[in-house]
Amino acid sequence: MVSGPSYKRLGTNGDGLLFKYKLAKALTIVSLIAVILMALGSLVYPRKHDTELDIPPEEATIATEESTANQDDTCILPDELYISPTEDGTYTPPSPDVSLLNSIRQASPEDIDSYCRNVFDREHGFNAATPYNEDGKCGKWQDEYTALHQRRLEQLELIRDGKADEVEEAPLFISYLCKEVPVNGNRGCGGTADRMSGMISTFFYGLLTNRAYLAHWADANPIPLETLFEKPNVDWSYKPQEMKQLFTNKEQGYTYQQVDTLNQKYPVLGKTLFPDGPRQSFDDLWNGTFVEVRSNRGYIIRTFKESAVYPKILAEMGLTKQNTFGCLTDYLFRPTVGSRRFINAYRHLFNMKSVLSIGMQIRTDDNALANPHMDANDLDKWDYFLTCANQLVDAKRKPHHQHVVYFMITDSIKLRDEFKSLNDDMTKAQKYLGSNYKTVSTVVSGLPVDHIEPDQVEKYIEVENHVDVTIERMTPGTNSAIIENWLLGYADYRIISPQGYGKLAAFHSNSDDTTISLPRSQQKDKAPFCGSDDALATYDWLATQWSLG
């Protein structure tokens, strides 16, 4: 048998065709990967062709800033908050107290960021924006009344010019008048609450009787009303003597009528307002062409309760027992720009979602105002206000309330300073703030404290340091009274003394179930358990107390 040539298996020793094949395959894969990487690189880092335009330097800068902002978009509050000087020369309050910033920093990160971006500007400070009638919460009467008021002022101008015969309808007016402090007696205009109660109720009457509303404070009692408030919707300024002369004119059929309800008690005021009972028409009550009112008494809530005529009319206007006082106040009177900036600094803290805010108004006595060096008030004497606040927190705190703010206003600077010290003294804080002391901060305004009618106070208190009543001297304290009262109304809840100041804030809050009224310190043992809704004071009840309502 002839044997064929013998064959040897190729590649057995690594130098055959199989080895070369694998090597070629590997190189092909590596090349393919390189091509893919180059393609990806051209997408991420595209090469510029000579015909393409360069990116302008300013656009490159913007892109860099946006990239940096995306990496760290946190808004940082400064170490100190301030109130910018007013552009119109009106009152500029001092900077907010440091307790405000301390409390803001304990809110949720989202609330802090929103405050930093929308409320405080590093260059311009706080904004002065004051929203009114958002979502129609104050009804739909404003445009009609504003037009009526303007028409009345045009009638008044015709009368001034001796053209009364061109006046086609009765030029009806009503005014609130605060005269100079009387030399003798106790018939002054009163403090902030007394005056506001009289002023807003007088407008309430005018609104229901188609009268233009006017208001005037004697220049030295303690400052002109125009120094304290702006006129956002209607011009209410007037000269009392001029109006009296113009409307004491029987030949033209114009009459001047004075109405005085100063210091009237609840039963007497009821007979004044409703002599014919629930069907009483206000048009028939005071029928002078120009009615000038002196009053420190309110009757808005009472009208809702006792009248069989006006609740329905008011409802059609969008006004209720709960919103009328606040809506009428904000329509007529707007604090000046500096005061609004200060108010907004605190208001936005009180309204944070992560914060439960409780305002406390403690009226000690006029002696603390008149003779502060003799002030003996302290937290031990007024501890029942803090006990009430603690009980309220336990009852009303929600899961989203990360932090609790106690805001105190008082006529005692000594008491205010001790209250503020609870932020730094943990032993004292635990004593007065109870089990929640670690999540409660105490906040004050730090504003000057004055009675707006010091000459009246001196009639029944021996004052060692007499207060000279000048516009310059009284402007800070009078603005403080308005600022703090507005702030008390913005708190979620408020605990008030039985006099009128705290009640004014309750009415201004437009919330009928968020106020607790506590007794004077001599009767502190009669304070209610504030964790119960039974402790909440209704508007109907508040309207029977002090300056009424």
C-alpha positions in Angstrom: 0.0 0.0 0.0 1.5 3.2 -1.0 1.2 5.8 1.8 0.5 9.5 1.1 2.5 12.3 2.3 2.2 12.9 6.0 0.4 16.2 7.2 1.2 18.2 10.3 -1.6 20.1 12.3 -1.0 23.8 11.9 -0.7 26.2 14.8 0.1 23.6 17.3 3.2 25.5 18.5 1.6 29.2 18.4 3.1 30.1 15.0 0.4 28.7 12.8 -2.4 30.2 10.9 -4.9 30.0 13.8 -2.7 32.3 15.9 -2.5 34.8 13.1 -6.2 34.7 12.7 -6.9 35.4 16.4 -4.4 38.2 16.4 -6.0 39.9 13.4 -9.4 39.5 15.0 -8.2 41.2 18.2 -6.7 44.1 16.4 -9.9 44.6 14.5 -11.9 44.8 17.7 -9.5 47.2 19.3 -9.7 49.4 16.2 -13.5 49.3 16.3 -13.5 50.4 20.0 -11.2 53.2 19.2 -13.5 54.4 16.4 -16.5 54.3 18.8 -14.6 56.3 21.5 -13.6 58.9 19.0 -17.2 59.3 17.8 -18.4 59.7 21.3 -15.6 62.2 22.0 -16.7 64.3 19.0 -20.2 64.5 20.5 -19.1 65.5 24.0 -16.2 67.7 22.9 -17.1 68.9 19.4 -14.2 70.3 17.4 -14.8 73.8 16.1 -14.3 74.3 12.4 -12.6 77.4 11.1 -15.9 78.6 9.7 -17.8 78.4 13.1 -18.2 81.5 15.4 -16.7 81.6 18.8 -19.0 81.9 21.9 -19.1 85.5 23.0 -17.3 86.0 26.4 -20.4 87.4 28.1 -22.4 84.3 27.2 -19.6 82.1 28.4 -19.7 84.0 31.7 -23.5 83.5 32.0 -23.1 79.8 31.3 -20.5 79.5 34.0 -22.6 81.4 36.6 -25.6 79.2 35.8 -23.5 76.1 36.2 -22.3 77.4 39.6 -25.8 78.3 40.7 -27.0 74.8 39.8 -24.3 73.4 42.0 -25.2 75.6 45.0 -28.6 77.4 44.8 -29.0 78.1 48.5 -30.1 81.6 49.5 -28.3 82.8 52.6 -29.7 85.3 55.1 -27.4 88.0 56.4 -26.2 88.1 60.0 -28.4 91.2 60.6 -31.7 92.3 59.2 -32.5 96.0 58.7 -35.2 98.4 57.6 -34.3 100.7 54.6 -34.8 104.4 55.1 -38.1 105.5 53.6 -38.0 107.2 50.2 -40.8 109.6 51.1 -39.4 110.9 54.4 -42.0 109.2 56.6 -41.1 107.3 59.7 -38.4 104.6 59.5 -38.5 102.1 62.3 -35.3 100.7 63.8 -34.0 97.3 62.7 -36.0 94.2 63.8 -35.0 92.7 67.0 -32.3 89.9 66.8 -34.9 87.5 68.1 -36.6 87.6 64.7 -33.6 86.3 62.8 -33.0 83.7 65.5 -36.5 82.4 65.1 -36.5 82.4 61.2 -33.4 80.2 61.2 -35.3 77.5 63.2 -38.0 77.1 60.5 -37.9 74.5 57.8 -35.2 74.9 55.0 -38.0 75.5 52.5 -39.5 78.3 54.5 -36.1 79.9 55.2 -35.3 79.8 51.5 -38.6 81.4 50.6 -38.2 84.1 53.2 -34.6 84.8 51.9 -35.7 85.0 48.3 -39.1 86.8 48.5 -39.2 88.8 51.7 -35.7 90.3 52.4 -33.4 91.7 49.8 -29.8 92.3 50.8 -29.6 95.6 48.8 -33.0 97.0 49.6 -34.1 95.3 52.8 -37.8 94.3 53.3 -40.5 95.0 50.7 -43.6 97.0 51.7 -46.1 95.0 49.6 -49.5 94.9 51.3 -52.1 92.7 49.5 -55.7 93.6 49.9 -58.9 91.7 49.0 -57.0 88.7 47.5 -59.5 86.3 46.0 -62.3 88.6 46.9 -62.0 87.9 50.6 -63.2 91.4 51.5 -66.2 91.4 49.2 -67.2 93.5 46.2 -68.3 96.9 47.5 -65.0 98.8 47.2 -65.3 100.1 43.6 -68.8 101.4 44.2 -68.0 103.1 47.4 -64.8 104.6 46.0 -66.8 106.2 43.2 -69.4 107.5 45.7 -66.7 109.0 47.9 -65.1 110.7 44.9 -68.5 112.1 43.8 -69.0 113.5 47.3 -65.6 115.2 47.2 -66.5 116.8 43.9 -69.8 118.1 45.5 -67.7 119.5 48.3 -65.5 121.3 45.9 -68.6 122.9 44.3 -69.8 124.0 47.7 -66.4 125.5 48.5 -66.5 127.4 45.2 -69.9 128.9 46.0 -71.7 126.7 43.4 -73.9 124.8 45.7 -76.8 125.2 43.3 -75.0 122.8 40.9 -75.0 120.0 43.5 -77.6 117.6 42.2 -77.9 115.2 45.2 -77.5 115.6 48.9 -73.8 115.9 49.7 -73.8 113.4 52.6 -70.7 113.2 54.8 -69.7 111.6 58.1 -66.5 112.2 60.0 -64.5 110.9 63.0 -63.0 113.6 65.1 -60.4 113.3 67.8 -60.0 116.7 69.5 -57.1 118.0 71.6 -56.6 116.3 75.0 -59.0 118.1 77.4 -57.4 120.1 80.2 -59.8 118.5 82.7 -61.9 115.4 82.8 -61.5 112.0 81.2 -63.0 112.5 77.8 -60.0 112.1 75.6 -59.9 110.0 72.4 -58.3 107.1 74.2 -55.5 104.9 73.1 -55.0 103.0 69.9 -57.9 100.5 70.4 -60.4 103.2 71.5 -59.6 105.4 68.5 -59.7 102.6 65.9 -62.9 101.2 67.3 -64.5 104.6 66.9 -63.0 105.4 63.5 -63.9 102.0 61.8 -67.4 101.9 63.2 -68.0 105.5 62.0 -67.0 104.4 58.5 -69.2 101.3 58.8 -72.1 103.7 59.4 -71.1 105.8 56.4 -70.8 102.8 54.1 -74.4 101.7 55.0 -75.8 105.2 54.5 -74.0 106.4 51.3 -71.9 109.0 53.1 -68.3 110.0 52.3 -66.0 109.2 55.2 -63.6 111.7 56.7 -61.2 111.5 59.7 -59.1 113.9 61.7 -56.8 113.8 64.7 -55.8 117.0 66.3 -52.2 117.7 65.4 -50.9 117.4 68.9 -53.0 114.4 70.0 -50.5 113.0 69.5 -49.7 113.3 65.8 -51.7 114.0 62.6 -53.5 110.9 61.3 -51.8 111.5 57.9 -48.4 111.0 59.6 -49.5 107.6 60.7 -51.4 106.2 57.8 -51.5 106.4 54.0 -54.9 106.7 52.2 -54.9 103.7 49.8 -58.4 104.1 48.4 -60.1 107.3 49.4 -59.0 110.7 50.7 -60.4 111.0 54.2 -58.5 114.2 55.3 -60.6 117.2 56.2 -60.5 120.5 58.2 -63.1 120.3 60.9 -63.7 124.0 61.2 -64.1 124.5 57.5 -66.6 121.6 57.2 -68.6 122.9 60.1 -68.9 126.4 58.5 -69.8 125.0 55.1 -72.6 122.8 56.4 -74.1 125.2 58.9 -76.1 126.7 56.1 -79.9 126.3 56.4 -80.4 128.5 53.3 -78.8 125.8 51.1 -80.5 123.1 53.2 -77.2 121.8 54.6 -77.1 120.8 58.3 -74.2 120.1 60.7 -74.8 117.4 63.4 -72.6 116.4 66.3 -72.7 112.9 67.7 -70.9 111.9 70.8 -70.6 108.3 72.1 -67.4 108.7 74.1 -67.3 106.2 77.0 -70.9 105.0 76.5 -71.6 101.7 78.3 -73.0 98.7 76.4 -76.7 99.3 77.3 -76.6 103.0 76.6 -74.9 102.5 73.2 -77.5 100.0 72.3 -80.3 102.6 72.9 -78.3 105.1 70.9 -78.0 102.9 67.9 -81.2 101.0 67.9 -83.9 103.2 69.5 -86.5 101.6 67.4 -85.2 98.0 67.9 -83.9 95.5 65.3 -85.6 97.2 62.4 -83.8 100.5 63.0 -82.7 102.2 59.8 -79.3 104.0 60.2 -80.5 106.6 57.6 -83.1 107.8 60.2 -80.6 107.7 63.1 -78.4 110.7 62.3 -79.8 112.8 59.5 -77.5 115.8 59.3 -76.0 116.5 55.9 -72.6 116.5 57.6 -72.4 114.3 60.8 -69.3 114.8 62.9 -68.7 111.9 65.4 -66.6 111.7 68.5 -66.4 108.1 69.7 -64.2 105.5 71.3 -66.8 102.8 70.9 -67.4 100.1 68.3 -70.6 98.6 67.1 -69.9 96.5 64.0 -70.2 93.1 65.6 -73.2 94.3 67.5 -75.0 95.3 64.3 -74.6 91.8 63.0 -76.0 90.4 66.2 -78.9 92.8 66.8 -80.0 94.3 63.5 -82.7 92.5 61.4 -81.9 94.8 58.4 -78.2 95.0 57.8 -76.7 91.5 58.0 -78.4 90.6 54.7 -77.3 93.8 53.1 -73.7 93.3 54.2 -73.7 89.7 53.1 -74.6 90.9 49.6 -71.6 93.1 49.7 -69.4 90.2 50.8 -69.0 91.3 54.4 -69.5 89.1 57.4 -69.2 89.4 61.1 -65.8 87.8 60.8 -64.2 90.0 58.0 -65.9 93.4 58.2 -63.7 95.1 60.8 -60.4 94.0 59.2 -61.6 94.6 55.6 -62.8 98.1 56.4 -59.7 99.0 58.3 -57.3 97.9 55.5 -59.5 99.7 52.9 -59.2 103.0 54.7 -55.8 103.0 56.5 -52.5 101.7 55.4 -49.4 102.1 57.6 -46.7 104.1 56.1 -44.0 102.4 54.0 -41.4 102.0 56.8 -44.0 100.5 59.2 -45.1 98.1 56.4 -41.6 96.9 55.9 -41.2 96.2 59.6 -44.6 94.4 59.6 -43.7 92.2 56.7 -40.4 91.2 58.4 -42.4 89.5 61.1 -45.6 88.7 59.3 -43.9 86.3 56.9 -42.4 84.4 59.8 -45.8 84.1 61.5 -47.3 82.7 58.3 -44.7 80.1 57.5 -46.1 76.6 57.1 -43.5 75.1 59.4 -44.2 77.6 62.2 -47.0 77.8 64.7 -47.2 81.4 65.9 -48.8 82.6 69.1 -49.0 86.2 70.0 -49.2 87.5 73.6 -50.4 90.9 74.5 -49.8 91.7 78.2 -51.2 95.0 79.5 -49.6 95.6 82.8 -50.4 99.2 83.8 -49.8 102.8 82.8 -47.2 103.1 85.5 -44.9 100.8 83.6 -45.2 103.2 80.7 -45.0 106.4 82.7 -42.3 105.4 85.1 -40.3 102.6 83.6 -37.6 102.8 86.3 -40.2 101.7 88.8 -41.4 98.7 86.7 -41.7 95.6 88.9 -43.2 93.3 86.3 -41.6 89.9 85.7 -42.3 86.4 84.3 -43.3 85.1 87.7 -46.2 87.6 87.8 -47.3 86.9 84.3 -46.4 83.2 84.0 -50.0 82.2 83.4 -49.8 83.7 79.9 -47.0 81.3 79.1 -48.8 78.4 80.7 -51.8 79.2 78.4 -49.5 79.4 75.4 -48.0 76.0 76.3 -51.4 74.4 76.6 -52.5 76.0 73.3 -49.4 74.5 71.6 -50.2 71.0 72.9 -53.7 71.3 71.5 -53.1 73.1 68.1 -49.7 72.0 66.9 -49.8 70.0 63.7 -47.1 67.6 62.3 -45.9 70.2 59.9 -45.2 72.7 62.7 -41.5 72.2 63.1 -41.1 75.2 65.2 -43.2 77.4 67.6 -42.9 81.2 67.9 -44.1 83.1 70.9 -44.4 86.8 70.1 -44.9 89.2 73.0 -46.0 92.8 73.0 -46.4 94.6 76.3 -46.2 98.0 77.9 -43.4 96.7 80.2 -39.9 96.8 78.6 -38.6 94.9 81.7 -41.0 92.1 81.1 -40.3 92.1 77.4 -36.5 91.7 78.0 -37.0 88.9 80.4 -39.3 87.1 78.0 -36.7 87.4 75.2 -34.0 86.0 77.5 -35.7 82.6 77.4 -33.9 82.1 74.1 -30.5 82.0 75.9 -31.3 80.7 79.4 -32.3 77.0 79.0 -33.0 76.5 82.7 -35.5 79.4 82.7 -36.9 78.3 79.3 -37.7 74.9 80.7 -39.4 76.4 83.7 -41.7 78.7 81.7 -42.0 77.0 78.3 -42.5 73.4 79.6 -41.8 70.3 77.6 -41.7 72.1 74.3 -38.9 74.5 75.3 -36.5 73.1 72.8 -38.7 73.9 69.8 -40.1 77.3 71.0 -38.4 80.6 70.4 -39.5 83.9 72.0 -39.7 86.9 69.6 -40.2 90.6 70.3 -40.2 93.7 68.1 -37.8 95.8 70.1 -39.8 98.9 69.2 -40.1 101.9 71.5 -43.1 101.8 73.9 -45.3 104.8 74.6 -48.9 105.6 75.5 -50.3 107.7 72.6 -52.1 110.0 75.1 -49.5 110.7 77.8 -51.1 114.0 78.9 -54.3 112.0 79.8 -52.2 109.4 81.7 -50.6 112.2 83.8 -54.0 113.1 85.2 -54.2 110.0 87.4 -50.6 108.8 87.7 -47.7 110.8 89.2 -45.2 111.0 86.4 -41.6 111.7 87.3 -40.4 112.5 83.8 -43.0 114.5 81.8 -43.4 113.7 78.1 -43.3 116.7 75.8 -46.0 115.9 73.2 -44.4 116.9 69.9 -44.8 115.2 66.5 -41.1 114.3 66.5 -41.3 112.9 70.0 -44.5 110.9 69.6 -44.1 109.6 66.0 -42.0 106.5 66.9 -44.2 105.3 69.8 -47.5 105.9 68.0 -46.2 103.9 65.0 -45.0 101.2 67.3 -48.6 100.8 68.7 -49.9 100.3 65.1 -47.1 98.0 64.0 -47.4 95.7 67.0 -51.2 95.6 66.9 -51.1 94.6 63.2 -48.5 91.9 64.0 -50.6 90.5 66.8 -53.5 90.1 64.4 -51.3 88.2 61.9 -50.3 85.5 64.5 -52.1 82.1 64.2 -53.5 82.5 67.7 -53.3 85.3 70.2 -53.6 85.5 74.0 -54.7 88.9 75.2 -55.3 91.1 78.2 -59.0 92.1 78.8 -58.6 95.7 77.7 -59.2 96.9 74.1 -55.8 96.8 72.5 -55.6 93.0 72.1 -59.3 92.8 71.1 -58.5 95.3 68.2 -56.0 92.8 66.9 -58.5 90.0 67.2 -61.1 91.9 65.1 -58.4 92.8 62.6 -57.3 89.2 62.2 -60.6 88.3 60.5 -60.7 85.1 62.5 -63.4 84.5 65.1 -62.0 81.5 66.8 -58.3 82.2 67.4 -58.2 84.5 70.5 -58.1 83.8 74.2 -58.7 86.6 76.7 -57.1 86.1 80.1 -57.9 87.9 83.3 -55.8 90.5 85.1 -52.9 89.2 87.2 -54.8 89.6 90.4 -57.2 86.9 89.1 -54.7 84.7 87.4 -56.1 81.7 89.3 -59.3 82.1 87.2 -57.5 81.7 83.9 -59.1 79.0 81.7 -57.5 75.8 80.5 -56.3 77.0 77.1 -56.1 73.6 75.5 -59.8 73.5 75.2 -61.8 75.3 72.5 -64.1 76.5 75.2 -61.3 79.0 76.1 -61.5 80.7 72.7 -63.3 84.0 72.9 -66.0 84.8 70.3 -66.4 88.1 68.5 -69.9 88.4 70.1 -68.3 88.2 73.6 -65.4 90.5 72.8 -67.8 93.1 71.5 -69.3 93.4 75.0 -65.9 94.2 76.5 -63.9 97.5 76.8 -64.5 99.9 73.9 -67.1 97.4 72.8 -67.3 96.2 69.1 
